[in-house]
Amino acid sequence: MRIIAGQLKGRILHPPKGLPVRPTTDFAKTALFNILSNRIDFEECKVLDLFAGTGSISFEFSSRGCPKVVAVDKDFGCIRFIKETAEKLAIQGLSANKADVFGFIKTYSGSFDLIFCDPPYDLEKLDSIPDALFSTNLLSEGGILLLEHPGRVDFSKHPNFREHRNYGKVNFSFFER
């Protein structure tokens, strides 16, 4: 796993084997961040990374200068890896929280300019994620929700849906508050 841009560009990270993750491919991550670089000011953006896994997306946002990145995952090994790596790389403003995502979004007080969500593709509640997030105040007005999902799921009828991008087996749906 590598960080593709920013002050930590080129750093190779080695997550431990056996983590229950499906990391976003470098191809899809590069395409996604190219889109985002034209839409947001990273140095002003507060980011929430749900189902963070190895923290690949969190590290990418931090590397690009986001002042606050909150990573959430229920797996202790993932959270430990994110915390240890953030400390090793001296990343400021990145916190990792071990929590069930659905419980976290109901109880967290604060808001974010961008929420990235990469749930397991076989998650039963996957199609309910946009409604669950838009029923809270986690996403600030004008904020972007990015949901990575399998191609079989179509969010285009959701009232906050804005666009869909496909990169091989990786699909991103963009929503706005």
C-alpha positions in Angstrom: 0.0 0.0 0.0 1.5 3.4 -0.9 0.6 7.0 -0.4 0.2 8.5 -3.9 0.6 12.3 -3.3 1.2 15.1 -0.8 4.0 15.4 1.8 4.1 11.7 2.4 4.1 10.8 -1.4 5.8 7.5 -2.2 5.7 6.1 1.3 5.1 2.4 1.3 3.0 1.1 4.2 2.9 -2.6 5.1 -0.3 -3.5 6.9 -0.1 -6.8 8.8 -1.5 -9.9 7.1 -4.8 -11.2 8.1 -6.7 -7.9 8.5 -10.3 -8.1 7.3 -9.9 -5.5 4.5 -10.3 -4.9 0.8 -8.1 -1.9 0.1 -9.1 0.6 -2.6 -6.9 0.0 -5.6 -4.1 2.5 -6.4 -5.8 3.1 -9.8 -9.2 3.9 -8.2 -7.6 6.0 -5.4 -5.6 8.0 -7.9 -8.7 8.7 -10.0 -10.7 9.6 -7.0 -8.2 12.1 -5.6 -7.8 13.7 -9.1 -11.5 14.4 -9.0 -11.4 15.7 -5.4 -8.4 18.0 -6.1 -10.7 20.0 -8.4 -13.6 20.1 -5.9 -12.1 20.7 -2.4 -9.4 22.5 -0.6 -7.6 19.8 1.2 -6.0 22.2 3.7 -9.4 23.3 4.8 -11.2 19.9 4.7 -12.3 17.9 7.7 -12.7 14.2 6.8 -14.4 11.2 8.3 -13.3 7.8 7.0 -15.8 5.1 7.8 -14.9 1.4 7.6 -11.3 2.7 7.4 -9.6 -0.7 7.2 -5.9 -0.1 6.7 -6.3 3.7 6.7 -5.1 4.0 3.2 -7.7 6.8 2.4 -7.1 8.5 5.8 -3.3 8.6 5.2 -3.9 10.0 1.7 -6.1 12.9 3.0 -3.6 13.6 5.8 -0.7 13.6 3.3 -2.5 16.2 1.3 -2.8 18.5 4.3 -6.3 17.9 5.7 -6.2 19.3 9.2 -8.6 16.8 10.7 -9.1 13.2 9.7 -11.1 10.7 11.8 -10.9 7.0 10.9 -13.4 4.6 12.2 -13.3 0.8 12.0 -14.5 -2.0 14.3 -11.5 -4.1 13.9 -8.8 -3.7 16.6 -6.0 -4.7 14.3 -6.9 -2.1 11.7 -7.2 0.6 14.3 -3.8 -0.4 15.9 -2.2 -0.3 12.5 -3.6 3.2 11.7 -2.5 4.6 15.1 1.0 3.1 14.9 1.5 4.2 11.4 0.3 7.8 12.1 2.7 7.9 15.0 5.6 6.6 13.0 4.9 9.1 10.2 4.4 11.9 12.7 0.9 12.7 11.2 -0.9 15.4 13.1 -4.7 15.6 13.1 -5.4 12.0 12.3 -7.3 10.0 15.0 -8.4 6.4 14.8 -11.5 5.1 16.6 -12.5 1.5 17.2 -16.2 1.5 16.9 -19.2 0.1 15.0 -19.8 2.6 12.2 -23.6 2.7 12.7 -23.2 3.3 16.4 -20.5 6.0 15.8 -22.6 8.0 13.4 -25.5 8.1 15.9 -23.4 9.4 18.8 -20.6 11.5 17.4 -21.1 15.2 17.8 -19.3 17.3 15.2 -19.4 17.7 11.4 -17.2 17.0 8.5 -16.7 18.5 5.0 -16.2 15.1 3.4 -17.2 11.6 4.5 -15.6 8.7 2.8 -17.3 5.3 3.3 -15.9 2.0 2.1 -18.1 -0.7 3.7 -17.6 -4.4 3.1 -19.2 -5.2 -0.2 -21.4 -7.9 1.4 -22.7 -5.6 4.2 -26.4 -6.2 4.6 -27.1 -2.6 5.4 -25.0 -1.2 2.5 -27.9 0.5 0.7 -29.1 2.2 3.9 -25.8 4.1 4.5 -26.7 7.3 2.7 -29.9 7.7 4.6 -28.2 6.8 7.9 -25.6 9.6 7.3 -28.1 12.2 6.0 -30.3 11.6 9.1 -27.4 13.0 11.2 -25.5 16.3 11.2 -22.2 14.7 10.5 -22.0 16.1 7.0 -21.8 19.8 6.9 -23.9 21.9 4.5 -22.4 21.6 1.0 -20.4 18.6 2.2 -19.6 15.6 0.1 -20.4 11.9 0.9 -18.3 9.4 -1.1 -19.5 5.9 -1.0 -17.4 3.0 -2.4 -19.5 0.1 -3.4 -20.0 -2.9 -5.8 -21.5 -2.3 -9.2 -24.7 -4.2 -8.3 -25.8 -1.4 -6.0 -27.4 1.7 -7.6 -27.8 4.9 -5.6 -28.9 7.1 -8.5 -32.5 7.5 -7.1 -31.3 8.9 -3.8 -32.3 12.5 -3.4 -28.7 13.6 -2.4 -27.0 11.5 -5.2 -24.9 13.6 -7.6 -22.8 11.3 -9.7 -21.3 7.8 -10.1 -17.8 6.8 -11.2 -16.6 3.3 -12.1 -13.0 2.1 -12.1 -13.0 -1.6 -12.8 -14.7 -3.3 -9.9 -14.6 -0.2 -7.8 -17.6 2.1 -7.9 -17.9 5.5 -6.2 -21.2 7.3 -5.7 -21.0 11.0 -4.8 -23.7 12.6 -2.7 -24.1 16.2 -1.4 -25.9 17.8 1.5 
